[in-house]
Amino acid sequence: MHTIRLKISDKVYDKLIWLLSKFNKDEIEIVSDTENYTETKEYLENELNEILNGKASFHTLEEFDKNIEDTIRADETQI
């Protein structure tokens, strides 16, 4: 599948979206335009690959809470 980016005039935007909506989702997917879409996609693909390859580390909710509390305590002492 290919991805293209277009700059579209406000005059024809609605018509183009209407036309694209006539295709099946397997044929055309409308991807929202964000400035950092490509970077975000690459980051998420890398994260997914780490999970699938068993290289990702996971934390329990208790570990997360402890890390947050430690960070807050450290920041409080700096104030």
KOLRO-256690 format. One record per residue: residue in one letter; x, y, z of N, C-alpha, C, O in turn. Coordinates in nm, 2 decimals. Each point is the difference from the previous one (the first is absolute). Last residue first. Example, Ala and Ser with C-alpha at 12.3 -4.5 7.8 and 13.67 -1.06 7.14 Angstrom:
residues 2
  residuo     n_x     n_y     n_z    ca_x    ca_y    ca_z     c_x     c_y     c_z     o_x     o_y     o_z
        s    1.28   -0.22    0.71    0.09    0.11    0.00   -0.08    0.11    0.08    0.05    0.11    0.01
        a   -0.02   -0.68   -0.02   -0.09    0.12    0.00    0.09    0.12    0.00    0.10    0.00    0.07
//
This chain:
residues 79
  residuo     n_x     n_y     n_z    ca_x    ca_y    ca_z     c_x     c_y     c_z     o_x     o_y     o_z
        i    1.21    2.24    4.54   -0.08    0.12    0.00    0.04    0.09    0.12   -0.06    0.11    0.01
        q    0.22   -0.56   -0.11    0.07    0.10   -0.08   -0.07    0.14    0.01    0.06    0.10   -0.04
        t   -0.23   -0.51    0.24    0.11    0.05    0.08    0.08    0.11   -0.08    0.08    0.07    0.06
        e   -0.45   -0.28   -0.26   -0.05    0.08    0.11    0.12    0.05    0.08    0.00    0.11    0.05
        d    0.07   -0.42   -0.41   -0.03    0.14   -0.05   -0.05    0.09    0.12    0.03    0.12    0.00
        a    0.06   -0.57    0.09    0.12    0.06   -0.04   -0.02    0.14   -0.05    0.08    0.09    0.03
        r   -0.46   -0.35    0.09    0.08    0.03    0.11    0.13    0.07   -0.03    0.04    0.10    0.06
        i   -0.31   -0.26   -0.41   -0.06    0.11    0.06    0.08    0.05    0.13    0.02    0.12    0.02
        t    0.12   -0.51   -0.25    0.02    0.12   -0.08   -0.06    0.12    0.06    0.07    0.11    0.00
        d   -0.15   -0.52    0.20    0.14    0.03    0.02    0.04    0.13   -0.08    0.07    0.09    0.05
        e   -0.51   -0.27   -0.10    0.02    0.05    0.13    0.14    0.05    0.03    0.03    0.10    0.05
        i   -0.12   -0.33   -0.46   -0.06    0.13    0.00    0.02    0.07    0.14    0.03    0.12    0.01
        n    0.12   -0.56   -0.05    0.08    0.09   -0.08   -0.06    0.14    0.00    0.08    0.10    0.01
        k   -0.33   -0.44    0.19    0.12    0.03    0.08    0.09    0.10   -0.07    0.05    0.09    0.06
        d   -0.43   -0.25   -0.29   -0.04    0.09    0.11    0.12    0.04    0.08    0.02    0.12    0.04
        f    0.05   -0.44   -0.37   -0.03    0.13   -0.06   -0.03    0.10    0.11    0.05    0.11    0.00
        e   -0.01   -0.56    0.12    0.13    0.06   -0.03   -0.01    0.14   -0.06    0.07    0.09    0.03
        e   -0.46   -0.33    0.06    0.06    0.04    0.12    0.14    0.06   -0.02    0.03    0.10    0.06
        l   -0.27   -0.28   -0.42   -0.06    0.12    0.04    0.06    0.05    0.13    0.02    0.12    0.02
        t    0.29   -0.42   -0.32   -0.13   -0.01    0.06   -0.05    0.13    0.04    0.07    0.10   -0.01
        h    0.27   -0.19   -0.41   -0.01    0.03    0.14   -0.14   -0.02    0.05   -0.10    0.02   -0.07
        f    0.46   -0.18   -0.37   -0.13    0.04    0.05    0.00    0.03    0.15    0.09   -0.06    0.07
        s    0.25    0.03   -0.55   -0.01   -0.02    0.15   -0.14    0.05    0.04   -0.04    0.11   -0.04
        a    0.25   -0.31   -0.45   -0.07    0.11    0.07    0.00   -0.04    0.15   -0.01   -0.12    0.04
        k    0.16   -0.16   -0.41    0.11    0.09    0.05   -0.06    0.11    0.09    0.08    0.07    0.06
        g   -0.29   -0.45   -0.35    0.03   -0.03    0.14    0.11    0.09    0.07    0.05   -0.03    0.10
        n   -0.28    0.05   -0.55    0.13   -0.07    0.01    0.05   -0.04    0.14    0.10   -0.05    0.02
        l   -0.51    0.30   -0.11   -0.01   -0.13   -0.07    0.13   -0.08    0.00   -0.01   -0.12    0.00
        i    0.01    0.55    0.19   -0.10   -0.08    0.08    0.00   -0.14   -0.07    0.01   -0.10    0.07
        e    0.24    0.43   -0.28    0.06   -0.04    0.12   -0.09   -0.10    0.08    0.05   -0.09    0.06
        n   -0.23    0.28   -0.45    0.10   -0.10   -0.03    0.08   -0.04    0.12    0.03   -0.12    0.02
        l   -0.34    0.47    0.03   -0.07   -0.13   -0.03    0.10   -0.11   -0.03   -0.01   -0.11    0.05
        e    0.18    0.55   -0.01   -0.05   -0.05    0.13   -0.07   -0.14   -0.01    0.03   -0.09    0.08
        n    0.10    0.31   -0.47    0.12   -0.05    0.07   -0.04   -0.05    0.14    0.05   -0.10    0.04
        e   -0.38    0.30   -0.30    0.04   -0.12   -0.06    0.12   -0.06    0.07    0.01   -0.12    0.02
        l   -0.16    0.54    0.12   -0.09   -0.10    0.04    0.03   -0.14   -0.06   -0.01   -0.10    0.06
        y    0.26    0.48   -0.20    0.03   -0.03    0.14   -0.09   -0.11    0.05    0.05   -0.09    0.07
        e   -0.12    0.24   -0.51    0.13   -0.07    0.01    0.03   -0.04    0.15    0.04   -0.11    0.03
        k   -0.42    0.39   -0.11   -0.02   -0.14   -0.06    0.13   -0.08    0.02   -0.01   -0.12    0.04
        t    0.03    0.57    0.07   -0.08   -0.07    0.10   -0.02   -0.15   -0.05    0.01   -0.09    0.08
        e    0.21    0.39   -0.37    0.08   -0.03    0.11   -0.07   -0.08    0.11    0.05   -0.10    0.06
        t   -0.30    0.24   -0.43    0.10   -0.09   -0.04    0.09   -0.04    0.11    0.03   -0.12    0.02
        y   -0.35    0.46    0.05   -0.06   -0.13   -0.02    0.10   -0.10   -0.03    0.00   -0.11    0.06
        n    0.00    0.60    0.07    0.10   -0.10    0.03   -0.05   -0.14   -0.02    0.04   -0.09    0.07
        e   -0.30    0.48   -0.18    0.14    0.04   -0.03    0.10   -0.11    0.02    0.09   -0.02   -0.07
        t   -0.59   -0.10   -0.05    0.06    0.06    0.11    0.14    0.03   -0.04    0.06   -0.07   -0.08
        d   -0.55   -0.12   -0.14    0.12    0.07   -0.02    0.05    0.07    0.12   -0.07    0.09    0.06
        s   -0.24   -0.56   -0.15    0.00    0.14    0.04    0.13    0.07   -0.02    0.11   -0.07    0.02
        v   -0.30   -0.33   -0.32    0.08    0.02    0.11    0.00    0.15    0.04    0.03    0.08   -0.08
        i   -0.34   -0.45   -0.21    0.03    0.14    0.02    0.07    0.01    0.13   -0.05   -0.03    0.10
        e    0.02   -0.39   -0.45   -0.02    0.04    0.13    0.04    0.15    0.01    0.11    0.04   -0.04
        i   -0.25   -0.43   -0.36    0.05    0.13    0.04   -0.03    0.02    0.14   -0.11   -0.02    0.05
        e    0.04   -0.41   -0.23    0.06    0.06   -0.12    0.06    0.14    0.04    0.11    0.03   -0.05
        d   -0.34   -0.31    0.36    0.12   -0.08   -0.04    0.07    0.07   -0.12    0.11   -0.03   -0.03
        k   -0.52    0.21    0.21    0.11    0.03    0.08    0.13   -0.08   -0.03    0.11    0.04    0.03
        n   -0.47    0.09   -0.41    0.01   -0.09    0.11    0.12    0.03    0.08    0.10    0.05   -0.05
        f   -0.34    0.33   -0.25    0.09   -0.11   -0.01   -0.01   -0.09    0.13   -0.03    0.06    0.10
        k   -0.19    0.37   -0.16   -0.07   -0.11   -0.08    0.08   -0.12   -0.01   -0.05   -0.11   -0.04
        s    0.21    0.52    0.25   -0.08   -0.08    0.09   -0.08   -0.11   -0.07   -0.05   -0.09    0.06
        l    0.31    0.41   -0.30    0.09   -0.09    0.07   -0.09   -0.10    0.09    0.04   -0.11    0.02
        l   -0.26    0.48   -0.23    0.05   -0.10   -0.10    0.08   -0.11    0.07   -0.02   -0.12   -0.03
        w   -0.11    0.48    0.30   -0.12   -0.08   -0.05    0.04   -0.11   -0.09   -0.04   -0.11    0.01
        i    0.37    0.42    0.11   -0.03   -0.09    0.11   -0.12   -0.09   -0.03    0.00   -0.12    0.03
        l    0.10    0.46   -0.34    0.11   -0.11    0.00   -0.03   -0.10    0.11    0.01   -0.12   -0.02
        k   -0.29    0.50    0.00   -0.02   -0.09   -0.11    0.10   -0.11   -0.01   -0.04   -0.12   -0.02
        d    0.09    0.45    0.35   -0.12   -0.08    0.03   -0.03   -0.10   -0.11   -0.03   -0.11    0.02
        y    0.39    0.43   -0.09    0.03   -0.10    0.11   -0.12   -0.09    0.02    0.01   -0.12    0.01
        v    0.05    0.51   -0.32   -0.02   -0.14   -0.05    0.02   -0.10    0.11   -0.02   -0.12   -0.02
        k    0.06    0.60    0.11   -0.11   -0.02   -0.10   -0.03   -0.14   -0.04   -0.11   -0.04   -0.03
        d    0.48    0.18    0.31   -0.13   -0.01    0.07   -0.12   -0.03   -0.09   -0.10   -0.06    0.03
        s    0.59   -0.10   -0.18   -0.07    0.13    0.01   -0.13   -0.03    0.08   -0.06   -0.11   -0.01
        i    0.50   -0.19    0.06   -0.12    0.01   -0.07   -0.07    0.13    0.03   -0.01    0.04    0.12
        k    0.50   -0.35   -0.11   -0.06    0.13    0.05   -0.12    0.02   -0.08    0.01    0.01   -0.13
        l    0.23   -0.50    0.25   -0.05    0.10   -0.09   -0.04    0.13    0.07   -0.04   -0.01    0.11
        r    0.33   -0.50   -0.08   -0.05    0.12    0.07   -0.04    0.10   -0.10    0.08    0.02   -0.10
        i   -0.03   -0.60    0.12    0.03    0.13   -0.07   -0.05    0.11    0.09   -0.10   -0.02    0.07
        t    0.23   -0.54   -0.07   -0.05    0.11    0.07    0.04    0.13   -0.07    0.12    0.01   -0.04
        h   -0.19   -0.58   -0.08    0.07    0.12   -0.01   -0.06    0.11    0.09   -0.12   -0.01    0.02
        m    0.14   -0.57   -0.03   -0.08    0.12    0.00    0.09    0.12    0.00    0.11    0.00    0.06
//
